[in-house]
Amino acid sequence: MPLLNGLDVTKEVTRRNAGPAVVICSVETNLEIVEAARVAGALGYVFKKRVTKDLTVAVRSVVGGKSFVSPG
């Protein structure tokens, strides 16, 4: 994304009360980045190496109001 990164987009989307739940899919597995995503408003964080295993679970979790982070 040329102008914004994923965390910036998450902050913008979740700042609105009726904004959708956000699940970030990223190659980044650093726990500081995962925490920054949570602080930005993401309810879910899926590591791209686990996307086939975790994305559906993450979406179902955040739709139910629960957070999700890929294990490992």
N, CA, C and O atoms as CSV, one atom per row, in Angstrom:
chain,resi,resn,atom,element,x,y,z
A,1,MET,N,N,0.857,-1.167,0.000
A,1,MET,CA,C,0.000,0.000,0.000
A,1,MET,C,C,0.903,1.230,0.000
A,1,MET,O,O,1.684,1.430,0.930
A,2,PRO,N,N,0.798,2.027,-1.009
A,2,PRO,CA,C,1.750,3.122,-1.153
A,2,PRO,C,C,1.640,4.234,-0.105
A,2,PRO,O,O,2.658,4.832,0.246
A,3,LEU,N,N,0.462,4.525,0.398
A,3,LEU,CA,C,0.302,5.656,1.310
A,3,LEU,C,C,0.131,5.256,2.769
A,3,LEU,O,O,0.561,5.985,3.663
A,4,LEU,N,N,-0.482,4.126,3.019
A,4,LEU,CA,C,-0.740,3.674,4.386
A,4,LEU,C,C,-0.254,2.238,4.541
A,4,LEU,O,O,-0.231,1.473,3.577
A,5,ASN,N,N,0.131,1.883,5.757
A,5,ASN,CA,C,0.432,0.477,6.021
A,5,ASN,C,C,-0.782,-0.164,6.693
A,5,ASN,O,O,-1.769,0.514,6.979
A,6,GLY,N,N,-0.705,-1.456,6.939
A,6,GLY,CA,C,-1.841,-2.173,7.519
A,6,GLY,C,C,-2.289,-1.646,8.867
A,6,GLY,O,O,-3.485,-1.625,9.158
A,7,LEU,N,N,-1.340,-1.217,9.698
A,7,LEU,CA,C,-1.707,-0.680,11.006
A,7,LEU,C,C,-2.433,0.651,10.865
A,7,LEU,O,O,-3.393,0.916,11.589
A,8,ASP,N,N,-1.979,1.492,9.933
A,8,ASP,CA,C,-2.661,2.765,9.693
A,8,ASP,C,C,-4.083,2.551,9.201
A,8,ASP,O,O,-5.006,3.239,9.635
A,9,VAL,N,N,-4.257,1.601,8.298
A,9,VAL,CA,C,-5.599,1.305,7.777
A,9,VAL,C,C,-6.482,0.768,8.896
A,9,VAL,O,O,-7.648,1.148,9.004
A,10,THR,N,N,-5.936,-0.108,9.724
A,10,THR,CA,C,-6.696,-0.659,10.846
A,10,THR,C,C,-7.161,0.442,11.790
A,10,THR,O,O,-8.318,0.454,12.209
A,11,LYS,N,N,-6.268,1.363,12.124
A,11,LYS,CA,C,-6.645,2.479,12.999
A,11,LYS,C,C,-7.783,3.288,12.386
A,11,LYS,O,O,-8.730,3.661,13.078
A,12,GLU,N,N,-7.688,3.553,11.103
A,12,GLU,CA,C,-8.707,4.361,10.428
A,12,GLU,C,C,-10.053,3.629,10.378
A,12,GLU,O,O,-11.098,4.226,10.635
A,13,VAL,N,N,-10.019,2.361,10.054
A,13,VAL,CA,C,-11.263,1.581,9.943
A,13,VAL,C,C,-11.924,1.406,11.302
A,13,VAL,O,O,-13.142,1.547,11.415
A,14,THR,N,N,-11.146,1.102,12.333
A,14,THR,CA,C,-11.730,0.806,13.640
A,14,THR,C,C,-12.047,2.051,14.453
A,14,THR,O,O,-12.707,1.953,15.487
A,15,ARG,N,N,-11.602,3.198,14.019
A,15,ARG,CA,C,-11.902,4.424,14.762
A,15,ARG,C,C,-13.380,4.772,14.657
A,15,ARG,O,O,-13.910,5.484,15.511
A,16,ARG,N,N,-14.034,4.293,13.648
A,16,ARG,CA,C,-15.476,4.509,13.481
A,16,ARG,C,C,-16.217,3.462,14.301
A,16,ARG,O,O,-15.851,2.287,14.275
A,17,ASN,N,N,-17.237,3.864,15.017
A,17,ASN,CA,C,-17.960,2.941,15.894
A,17,ASN,C,C,-18.553,1.754,15.153
A,17,ASN,O,O,-18.569,0.646,15.689
A,18,ALA,N,N,-19.035,1.955,13.950
A,18,ALA,CA,C,-19.674,0.870,13.204
A,18,ALA,C,C,-18.689,0.164,12.278
A,18,ALA,O,O,-19.102,-0.586,11.393
A,19,GLY,N,N,-17.393,0.395,12.469
A,19,GLY,CA,C,-16.398,-0.223,11.603
A,19,GLY,C,C,-16.405,-1.731,11.731
A,19,GLY,O,O,-16.816,-2.273,12.757
A,20,PRO,N,N,-15.950,-2.407,10.690
A,20,PRO,CA,C,-15.922,-3.874,10.727
A,20,PRO,C,C,-14.809,-4.392,11.636
A,20,PRO,O,O,-13.846,-3.680,11.919
A,21,ALA,N,N,-14.950,-5.621,12.082
A,21,ALA,CA,C,-13.869,-6.276,12.811
A,21,ALA,C,C,-12.726,-6.504,11.833
A,21,ALA,O,O,-12.960,-6.833,10.670
A,22,VAL,N,N,-11.501,-6.332,12.290
A,22,VAL,CA,C,-10.340,-6.429,11.419
A,22,VAL,C,C,-9.520,-7.659,11.775
A,22,VAL,O,O,-9.223,-7.913,12.942
A,23,VAL,N,N,-9.159,-8.422,10.739
A,23,VAL,CA,C,-8.206,-9.519,10.851
A,23,VAL,C,C,-7.039,-9.174,9.935
A,23,VAL,O,O,-7.223,-8.982,8.733
A,24,ILE,N,N,-5.859,-9.097,10.492
A,24,ILE,CA,C,-4.664,-8.819,9.702
A,24,ILE,C,C,-3.991,-10.139,9.359
A,24,ILE,O,O,-3.816,-11.001,10.219
A,25,CYS,N,N,-3.616,-10.289,8.091
A,25,CYS,CA,C,-2.824,-11.429,7.628
A,25,CYS,C,C,-1.455,-10.875,7.247
A,25,CYS,O,O,-1.356,-9.984,6.403
A,26,SER,N,N,-0.406,-11.399,7.864
A,26,SER,CA,C,0.917,-10.829,7.649
A,26,SER,C,C,2.001,-11.885,7.721
A,26,SER,O,O,1.854,-12.900,8.401
A,27,VAL,N,N,3.094,-11.636,7.011
A,27,VAL,CA,C,4.278,-12.485,7.143
A,27,VAL,C,C,4.998,-12.193,8.442
A,27,VAL,O,O,5.817,-12.994,8.893
A,28,GLU,N,N,4.704,-11.062,9.044
A,28,GLU,CA,C,5.380,-10.629,10.275
A,28,GLU,C,C,4.871,-11.425,11.470
A,28,GLU,O,O,3.668,-11.459,11.728
A,29,THR,N,N,5.776,-12.065,12.199
A,29,THR,CA,C,5.405,-12.853,13.379
A,29,THR,C,C,5.963,-12.266,14.675
A,29,THR,O,O,5.777,-12.841,15.747
A,30,ASN,N,N,6.631,-11.146,14.582
A,30,ASN,CA,C,7.198,-10.485,15.745
A,30,ASN,C,C,6.066,-10.086,16.699
A,30,ASN,O,O,5.106,-9.435,16.288
A,31,LEU,N,N,6.181,-10.472,17.958
A,31,LEU,CA,C,5.109,-10.220,18.926
A,31,LEU,C,C,4.857,-8.736,19.165
A,31,LEU,O,O,3.743,-8.350,19.518
A,32,GLU,N,N,5.867,-7.904,18.979
A,32,GLU,CA,C,5.660,-6.459,19.107
A,32,GLU,C,C,4.753,-5.934,17.994
A,32,GLU,O,O,3.934,-5.044,18.224
A,33,ILE,N,N,4.897,-6.478,16.805
A,33,ILE,CA,C,4.036,-6.090,15.678
A,33,ILE,C,C,2.616,-6.602,15.915
A,33,ILE,O,O,1.647,-5.890,15.655
A,34,VAL,N,N,2.495,-7.818,16.402
A,34,VAL,CA,C,1.172,-8.376,16.715
A,34,VAL,C,C,0.477,-7.499,17.751
A,34,VAL,O,O,-0.709,-7.200,17.611
A,35,GLU,N,N,1.195,-7.089,18.780
A,35,GLU,CA,C,0.624,-6.219,19.813
A,35,GLU,C,C,0.262,-4.853,19.236
A,35,GLU,O,O,-0.770,-4.286,19.596
A,36,ALA,N,N,1.087,-4.324,18.355
A,36,ALA,CA,C,0.774,-3.038,17.715
A,36,ALA,C,C,-0.508,-3.150,16.900
A,36,ALA,O,O,-1.296,-2.205,16.853
A,37,ALA,N,N,-0.725,-4.290,16.261
A,37,ALA,CA,C,-1.965,-4.510,15.507
A,37,ALA,C,C,-3.161,-4.524,16.454
A,37,ALA,O,O,-4.210,-3.960,16.142
A,38,ARG,N,N,-3.006,-5.160,17.595
A,38,ARG,CA,C,-4.087,-5.196,18.585
A,38,ARG,C,C,-4.398,-3.789,19.090
A,38,ARG,O,O,-5.562,-3.402,19.188
A,39,VAL,N,N,-3.362,-3.034,19.407
A,39,VAL,CA,C,-3.541,-1.664,19.878
A,39,VAL,C,C,-4.205,-0.802,18.801
A,39,VAL,O,O,-4.995,0.089,19.112
A,40,ALA,N,N,-3.885,-1.071,17.545
A,40,ALA,CA,C,-4.484,-0.331,16.424
A,40,ALA,C,C,-5.959,-0.664,16.239
A,40,ALA,O,O,-6.689,0.076,15.580
A,41,GLY,N,N,-6.402,-1.794,16.828
A,41,GLY,CA,C,-7.812,-2.150,16.752
A,41,GLY,C,C,-8.130,-3.481,16.105
A,41,GLY,O,O,-9.296,-3.867,16.035
A,42,ALA,N,N,-7.118,-4.192,15.632
A,42,ALA,CA,C,-7.367,-5.498,15.016
A,42,ALA,C,C,-7.772,-6.505,16.087
A,42,ALA,O,O,-7.152,-6.579,17.147
A,43,LEU,N,N,-8.806,-7.270,15.804
A,43,LEU,CA,C,-9.205,-8.354,16.711
A,43,LEU,C,C,-8.522,-9.659,16.347
A,43,LEU,O,O,-8.394,-10.548,17.188
A,44,GLY,N,N,-8.081,-9.783,15.104
A,44,GLY,CA,C,-7.436,-11.013,14.662
A,44,GLY,C,C,-6.117,-10.743,13.977
A,44,GLY,O,O,-5.936,-9.709,13.334
A,45,TYR,N,N,-5.195,-11.682,14.118
A,45,TYR,CA,C,-3.893,-11.580,13.472
A,45,TYR,C,C,-3.497,-12.975,13.044
A,45,TYR,O,O,-3.309,-13.860,13.879
A,46,VAL,N,N,-3.369,-13.172,11.738
A,46,VAL,CA,C,-3.051,-14.482,11.172
A,46,VAL,C,C,-1.694,-14.401,10.480
A,46,VAL,O,O,-1.463,-13.531,9.640
A,47,PHE,N,N,-0.805,-15.317,10.842
A,47,PHE,CA,C,0.483,-15.407,10.169
A,47,PHE,C,C,0.255,-16.018,8.787
A,47,PHE,O,O,-0.442,-17.025,8.664
A,48,LYS,N,N,0.828,-15.425,7.761
A,48,LYS,CA,C,0.591,-15.915,6.400
A,48,LYS,C,C,0.982,-17.376,6.227
A,48,LYS,O,O,0.361,-18.090,5.440
A,49,LYS,N,N,1.998,-17.830,6.945
A,49,LYS,CA,C,2.379,-19.241,6.823
A,49,LYS,C,C,1.307,-20.173,7.395
A,49,LYS,O,O,1.352,-21.381,7.163
A,50,ARG,N,N,0.339,-19.617,8.143
A,50,ARG,CA,C,-0.743,-20.422,8.720
A,50,ARG,C,C,-2.119,-20.028,8.185
A,50,ARG,O,O,-3.142,-20.426,8.742
A,51,VAL,N,N,-2.142,-19.256,7.119
A,51,VAL,CA,C,-3.412,-18.697,6.648
A,51,VAL,C,C,-4.427,-19.786,6.285
A,51,VAL,O,O,-5.617,-19.619,6.550
A,52,THR,N,N,-3.990,-20.885,5.692
A,52,THR,CA,C,-4.956,-21.926,5.316
A,52,THR,C,C,-5.545,-22.620,6.545
A,52,THR,O,O,-6.674,-23.109,6.494
A,53,LYS,N,N,-4.808,-22.668,7.627
A,53,LYS,CA,C,-5.294,-23.302,8.855
A,53,LYS,C,C,-6.092,-22.335,9.730
A,53,LYS,O,O,-7.052,-22.736,10.388
A,54,ASP,N,N,-5.696,-21.067,9.736
A,54,ASP,CA,C,-6.199,-20.151,10.759
A,54,ASP,C,C,-7.187,-19.086,10.297
A,54,ASP,O,O,-7.922,-18.547,11.124
A,55,LEU,N,N,-7.232,-18.768,9.013
A,55,LEU,CA,C,-8.043,-17.626,8.594
A,55,LEU,C,C,-9.526,-17.821,8.904
A,55,LEU,O,O,-10.166,-16.910,9.430
A,56,THR,N,N,-10.073,-18.972,8.593
A,56,THR,CA,C,-11.491,-19.210,8.866
A,56,THR,C,C,-11.777,-19.147,10.364
A,56,THR,O,O,-12.782,-18.573,10.784
A,57,VAL,N,N,-10.905,-19.728,11.156
A,57,VAL,CA,C,-11.067,-19.703,12.615
A,57,VAL,C,C,-11.004,-18.258,13.118
A,57,VAL,O,O,-11.792,-17.857,13.975
A,58,ALA,N,N,-10.063,-17.486,12.579
A,58,ALA,CA,C,-9.917,-16.090,12.995
A,58,ALA,C,C,-11.158,-15.281,12.665
A,58,ALA,O,O,-11.643,-14.517,13.499
A,59,VAL,N,N,-11.673,-15.442,11.462
A,59,VAL,CA,C,-12.868,-14.687,11.058
A,59,VAL,C,C,-14.052,-15.063,11.942
A,59,VAL,O,O,-14.785,-14.185,12.398
A,60,ARG,N,N,-14.242,-16.336,12.184
A,60,ARG,CA,C,-15.346,-16.758,13.061
A,60,ARG,C,C,-15.179,-16.198,14.471
A,60,ARG,O,O,-16.160,-15.808,15.104
A,61,SER,N,N,-13.964,-16.158,14.956
A,61,SER,CA,C,-13.704,-15.628,16.299
A,61,SER,C,C,-14.051,-14.148,16.375
A,61,SER,O,O,-14.771,-13.728,17.281
A,62,VAL,N,N,-13.549,-13.354,15.435
A,62,VAL,CA,C,-13.770,-11.912,15.527
A,62,VAL,C,C,-15.217,-11.538,15.261
A,62,VAL,O,O,-15.707,-10.552,15.813
A,63,VAL,N,N,-15.914,-12.306,14.424
A,63,VAL,CA,C,-17.345,-12.054,14.214
A,63,VAL,C,C,-18.094,-12.272,15.526
A,63,VAL,O,O,-19.083,-11.594,15.804
A,64,GLY,N,N,-17.617,-13.220,16.327
A,64,GLY,CA,C,-18.208,-13.483,17.637
A,64,GLY,C,C,-17.692,-12.564,18.736
A,64,GLY,O,O,-18.038,-12.737,19.905
A,65,GLY,N,N,-16.864,-11.585,18.367
A,65,GLY,CA,C,-16.360,-10.633,19.345
A,65,GLY,C,C,-15.139,-11.088,20.123
A,65,GLY,O,O,-14.734,-10.436,21.085
A,66,LYS,N,N,-14.548,-12.210,19.710
A,66,LYS,CA,C,-13.363,-12.737,20.396
A,66,LYS,C,C,-12.120,-12.464,19.566
A,66,LYS,O,O,-12.181,-12.419,18.338
A,67,SER,N,N,-11.006,-12.285,20.234
A,67,SER,CA,C,-9.766,-12.066,19.522
A,67,SER,C,C,-9.141,-13.398,19.103
A,67,SER,O,O,-9.449,-14.456,19.652
A,68,PHE,N,N,-8.255,-13.307,18.115
A,68,PHE,CA,C,-7.555,-14.496,17.626
A,68,PHE,C,C,-6.167,-14.085,17.160
A,68,PHE,O,O,-6.015,-13.086,16.457
A,69,VAL,N,N,-5.149,-14.855,17.550
A,69,VAL,CA,C,-3.796,-14.726,17.027
A,69,VAL,C,C,-3.303,-16.121,16.692
A,69,VAL,O,O,-3.447,-17.050,17.487
A,70,SER,N,N,-2.717,-16.262,15.506
A,70,SER,CA,C,-2.161,-17.557,15.125
A,70,SER,C,C,-1.185,-18.040,16.185
A,70,SER,O,O,-0.395,-17.253,16.707
A,71,PRO,N,N,-1.232,-19.328,16.506
A,71,PRO,CA,C,-0.259,-19.849,17.465
A,71,PRO,C,C,1.126,-19.972,16.839
A,71,PRO,O,O,1.277,-20.120,15.626
A,72,GLY,N,N,2.110,-19.907,17.694
A,72,GLY,CA,C,3.456,-20.189,17.241
A,72,GLY,C,C,4.300,-19.045,16.975
A,72,GLY,O,O,5.456,-19.208,16.587
